């Protein structure tokens, strides 16, 4: 049985009526190629069915032609929290526009992080989109010291041994928290509790800071009995809310640092016989599917996930290409629904 020969770059050049070098330049970004020649090459690629041999290209360029999406959380968090899936889809789509595949990597333990760090630093990917880094997480610093371009989702928590501030893209967590708490204060709520995110993550720290700032500005007591920690899971939102109700049964509002935790908070309030929003107003953060599916619908802070993912990819590709990079902070917005 004779197999059809795979088309080569020479076939594309012959079909397009240009040199092999012109085809190569189009495949590598299109610099120094006229629009007419680029269109002829792309049309020839479509007609011939040519597919780039990434292995051969990597031998020439020293690059793998792929990027990693590295989540430093346990696997169950990836499947439970809808934000990670939305971010992954956005990054995949943004890279697809550049014909770059995205590899999903999950490293929730130190052993997994060491194994993936060895893999990445061996040259199997050109850069890393690092999601959900915690205080003391060594991964970013290790990758940067190995010369791997890295872009963080969220602000860096502390110095990790890397050479200066790391490129990062984040929503304005503190300002989003301020907007939500101002909204609750403006609705006449005075005993406002908060379920925080993990306080070894940038979102956890920044959202708690925004909550405290607005209470101080409003002249309301910053009562630590009104604050309980969560870990962004639904179960932790329910457990933290139950603790708050036991300590402060008079609370009349609750700011929860993620929509998924807010779903758990709603469950705990229902079990305690508290009506939402009549007895307790509830506000979340993210505007994820969890907010839309909640009953009642969740008033929340929208993170612009499409822009976050697009900017992460843009900054990483610039870093890979040797261009200067900087931090990107994106605005959030309040979304009103029935819960507050």
SULMO-V359883 format. One record per backbone hydrogen bond with DSSP energy under -1.0 kcal/mol. CO is the residue of the C=O (numbers start at 1). NH is the residue of the N-H. Records with the same first field share a line. If there is no record, write none. Layout:
CO->NH ; NH
This chain:
8->12
9->13
10->14
11->15
12->16
13->17 ; 18
19->23
20->24
21->25
22->26
23->27
24->28
25->30
26->29
30->33
34->38
35->39
36->40
37->41
38->42
39->43
40->44
41->45
42->46
43->47
44->48
45->49
52->54
53->57
54->58
55->59
56->60
57->61
58->62
66->126
67->103
68->129
69->105
70->131
71->73 ; 107
74->77
75->79
76->80
77->81
82->86
83->87
84->88
85->89
86->90
87->91
88->92
89->93
90->94
91->95
92->96
93->97
95->98 ; 100
96->99
101->67
103->69
105->71
109->113
110->114
111->115
112->116
113->117
114->118
115->119
116->120
117->121
119->124
120->123
127->68
128->151
129->70
130->153
131->72
134->137
138->142
139->143
140->144
141->145
142->146
143->148
144->147
149->128
151->130
152->169
162->164
167->152
168->328
169->154
170->330
171->173
172->176
173->177
174->178
175->179
176->180
177->181
178->182
179->183
180->184
181->185
182->186
183->187
184->189
185->188
191->252 ; 253
193->255
194->228
195->257
196->230
198->201
200->135
201->205
202->206
203->207
204->208
205->209
206->210
207->211
208->212
209->213
210->214
211->215
212->216
213->217
214->218
215->220
216->219
221->223
223->226
224->227
226->194
228->196
233->237
234->238
235->239
236->240
237->241
238->242
239->243
240->244
241->245
242->246
243->247
244->248
248->251
252->281
253->193
254->283
255->195
258->262
259->263
260->264
261->265
262->266
263->267
264->268
265->269
266->270
267->271
268->272
269->274
270->273
275->279 ; 280
281->254
283->256
285->259
286->303
288->291 ; 292
289->293
291->298
297->339
299->284
300->335
301->286
302->333
303->305
304->308
305->309
306->310
307->311
308->312
309->313
310->314
311->315
312->316
313->317
314->318
315->319
316->320
317->321
318->323
319->322
328->170
330->172
333->302
335->300
339->282
